[in-house]
Amino acid sequence: MLIVELKEGDSIDKALKKLKRKYEKTGVAREVKARQFYVKPSEREREKKSRALYVQRRITKSMNA
């Protein structure tokens, strides 16, 4: 359960913003989206390697620039 504590005089908009930020940090939405469809382990591994390669390329590109 997410609990958002507010200070005296905080607006509803600020409370909603805090709640959304906490919700995103928990990763619930990402996990629900990922579980909607079955992904074969080989496809999951391929995606993981692809993502790692992308990150590595970005790191080397930023080091060279």
C-alpha positions in Angstrom: 0.0 0.0 0.0 1.3 3.4 -0.9 1.0 6.2 1.7 1.6 9.8 0.9 2.1 12.1 3.8 1.3 15.7 3.3 2.4 18.9 5.0 0.0 21.5 6.2 -1.2 23.5 3.2 -0.1 21.1 0.4 -2.4 21.0 -2.5 -4.2 17.9 -4.0 -2.1 18.3 -7.2 1.1 18.0 -5.2 -0.3 14.9 -3.4 -1.1 13.3 -6.7 2.3 14.0 -8.1 3.9 12.4 -5.0 1.6 9.4 -5.3 2.4 8.9 -9.0 6.1 9.2 -8.3 6.0 6.5 -5.6 3.8 4.3 -7.9 6.4 4.5 -10.7 9.3 3.7 -8.3 7.6 0.5 -7.1 7.5 -0.8 -10.7 4.1 -2.3 -10.4 2.9 -0.8 -13.7 5.9 -2.1 -15.5 5.5 -5.6 -14.1 1.8 -5.8 -15.0 2.6 -4.7 -18.5 5.4 -7.3 -18.8 3.1 -10.1 -17.5 0.3 -9.4 -20.0 1.8 -11.7 -22.6 4.0 -14.7 -22.2 7.6 -14.1 -23.4 9.7 -17.1 -24.1 12.9 -17.3 -22.1 15.1 -17.2 -25.2 13.3 -13.9 -26.3 13.7 -12.5 -22.9 17.5 -13.3 -22.9 17.8 -11.8 -26.4 16.2 -8.6 -25.3 18.4 -8.5 -22.2 21.5 -8.8 -24.4 20.3 -6.2 -26.8 19.6 -3.7 -24.0 23.1 -4.4 -22.5 24.7 -3.8 -25.9 22.8 -0.5 -26.3 23.9 0.7 -22.9 27.5 -0.3 -23.6 27.5 1.6 -26.9 26.1 4.7 -25.2 28.8 4.6 -22.5 31.6 4.2 -25.1 30.1 7.0 -27.2 29.9 9.4 -24.3 33.5 8.6 -23.3 34.8 9.3 -26.8 32.8 12.5 -27.2 
